[in-house]
Amino acid sequence: MKLKAVILDNFPEELAWALDRIRPIIMERVVGPILHRPGFGSAEFYVQRCDYVESSTHEPMCEVRLSGVSLTDDRSTKDFYDARDEIEKIYAEILAAHLGPEISVQLMVCLMLDSPLNGSTIVEGKTPAITVVGKKQK
């Protein structure tokens, strides 16, 4: 599985640093307890460095994809939606902690499965995106 975020090119460097090093948090809160794989090796689950979009042509945003997620006998449909929701919470926490209160970010998170689940290989939230407001004080 690969986890990757896309953010604006003018976001704080420490935000990209935190997102690029999110693997232990995702392992602890998502991959182990929700997707039932506590011992994934680095080639089985990795975090790719953030990609960037041009800040002059985009509103503040963060798009996150967990791809290469397999349907297995020990994962229920609910597990995939729970994993997506928990990833959204984690990214919202990190974004809010690294951005000032004057910044609102559109956050979109999806899982990309290797086989269809209920007719689709994409697991999305109830709404396409949520808004995250920064909390970092200057």
Protein Blocks (a to p, Z undefined) as FASTA:
>chain_A
ZZdddddfkbcfklmmmmmmmmmmmmmmmmmmmnopakbcfklpccdddddddfklcccd
dddddehiacdfkbcfklmmmmmmmmmmmmmmmmmmmpcfkbccddddddddfbdeehia
bdcdfbfbdcdddfbdZZ
